[in-house]
């Protein structure tokens, strides 16, 4: 058992470091050697980093919709709270950016608790309407608090992500993807705990969970607060990456975009929603030559998905990275059988 545990831990650690370090090295190579054919330029580095932010927001929505089983249309509001909180804490309170990002997530979690306490007793469409109203309230407040938020003109935010020509793109990518990896690890460990299993039991059947002594409201609240924290972290990383934030970040359209990632990836599938966020973000850049017509791609993909695979890309399943070595071994055995017999005949 111990050998299997150490083997699985080593595999996951290697994969995590590979996702963070390999693209970061390629980005830095291109930043130093402009003519080098190997590397990722600053444009695609920003696209991949933005995809990482979108994946964090997809993770936030998935906790509410896929894991807790509640329909929320206001996660963009928590992203906006996190973004503005990170800016104000860094510029006005002069708190270092990494600490500001964590504090922004905590502030969003506090707002999630305050909003969830009176609203999570609602279900279905009623909860969706209330969370939608919350996002619009946040947007209107940000529009009118001009002294703090800059009003409709927004507020600029210069950090090492945007000011450093040599290291900015690399630091931004490593920070965002590294945070995404840490959130995935923390969430997966949480879901395997007693609290995580209780939340998933509430998702499957509230009446059965309640009859077994599980406090439905309590675990709904836990899931909602965790999702708010993750959404705040996503907003706090979005602000230094883009260097400019407007109140429209809390708009309904932004919340729907985050929900699309989860619907396509699979409600309840962490890896599915993350893959969907990366694929759709990169696809949108590939189709930029279509101009405004590229916005039609999302509805078409959604229609096809609802017709042929309504449960999403992975459904409630997860990609199992533990089987990667076995997969390569099976390929090796296939090659040895295929070409070994030919060599024996020759």
Secondary structure, DSSP 8 states (H G I E B T S, - for coil): -HHHHHHHHHHHHHHHHIIIIIHHHHHHHHHH-TT-SSS--HHHHHHHHHHHHHHHHHHHHHIIIIIS----S-HHHHHHHHHHHHHHHHHTS---HHHHHHHHHHHHHHHHHHHHHHHTTS-HHHHHHHHHHHHHHHHHHHHH-HHHH-GGG-EE---HHHH-TTTHHHHHHHHHHHHHHHHHHHHHHHHTSHHHHHHHHHHH-HHHHHHTT--HHHHHHHHHHHHHHHHHHHHHHHHHHHSEE-GGGGSHHHHHHHHHHHHHH-TT-HHHHHHHHHHHHHHHHHTGGGGGGGGHHHHHHHHHHHHH-TT-SSTT----GGGHHHHHHHHHHHHHHHHHHHHHH-
